[in-house]
């Protein structure tokens, strides 16, 4: 079956402490070096795939604990195989994402500026298809999968970077293509730090909404009085 292992190196800009978690975006230069392995020791494809700028990581600026993450690969990325797999030589990754959910947990294993952690219950969503550049075999339909996975990682507060190891991203059984082996896809993610996106606490958001509503009503009254004066 098709399983994808990912090594993610992600940085973000430091900032002052917040009363709420701080979410950091990623730079557009983020990229993923992908390797496709058919059997142990046999590589049949390598490619570089970018990460969407909507990708984020959320940390506690005081304790430096990782609270959440959301990584999205650039959609429409193609992996060209050196050796055809079941008659197909291109794998199209229409969409691949790795993100925490309400049931996810990122557990710190030790102390210090550099520490290891275990991530459990991380949601993976992927849509893929295959094509034959020789046009002998018709393109396959898109397959969408969603499941939870676990992996280990390392966080470096000095470098503002995080690495994720052994992230499984998908399943494409070799039997579906008349193959006895399934493909293994591994990726090394290199991500430069991005800007912080501050998300207010619920109470702060409510007060902000009330303030904006008040300004809107005030502007409406000003326009009404102005019109009355002209009359």
Residue, then its C-alpha position, 0 to 999 in steps of 0.5 A: x500500500x502507498x504510505x508516505x513518510x515525511x520529515x518536516x523542518x519548519x521555522x517561524x519568527x519569534x515574538x513576545x509572549x501572548x495570553x493565548x497561543x501564537x500561530x505562525x505562517x510559513x514562507x512561500x519558499x517552503x519545499x518538500x523533497x519527495x522520494x518514491x520507493x517501490x521496494x526497500x533500496x529501490x527509488x523510482x522517483x524524486x521530486x520537489x513539492x512546495x507547501x501552501x502559505x496557508x500552512x501554520x504551526x501554533x506554539x505557546x510562546x511562554x512554554x514553547x510547547x507545540x499546540x497544533x499544526x496544519x501543513x498543506x502540500x501544493x495541490x496538483x503536484x506530479x511524481x514521475x516514476x522512472x519505472x511504471x507502476x502497473x502501467x502508470x508512470x505519473x502519480x498526481x497528488x491533487x491534495x495532501x494535508x496533515x493537521x491536528x484536530x480536537x482529538x490530537x495530542x502533541x506530548x513533550x518528552x523532555x525539557x530544554x530548548x531542544x526537545x522530542x515529542x510524540x504526536x498522536x491522532x493527527x489527521x491526514x487527508x489526501x486525494x491522488x490519481x495516476x496517469x500513463x504518459x504513453x496513453x496506453x492505460x486510461x487515467x485513474x479516477x481520483x481517490x480520496x482518503x482520510x485517517x489518523x496517524x501518529x509520529x515523532x518529532x523534534x523541536x528546536x527553540x534556538x533555531x525556531x524549527x520543528x522536525x516531524x518523522x514517519x508521517x503516514x500520508x496515504x494508501x494505494x494498494x499494489x493489488x489495485x495496479x496488478x503489482x505485488x509491492x506497494x509504493x512508499x513515498x518519503x518527503x523531507x520538508x524544508x520550511x523557512x519561518x513566517x509571520x505570526x497570525x494572532x488569534x484573539x481569545x473568544x472573549x476578546x473576539x466578542x468584544x472586538x465584534x461588539x466594538x466594530x458593530x458599534x462603529x458601524x451603527x455610529x457611522x450609520x447615525x452620522x450619515x443619517x444626520x448628515x442627510x437630514x441636515x442637507x434636507 
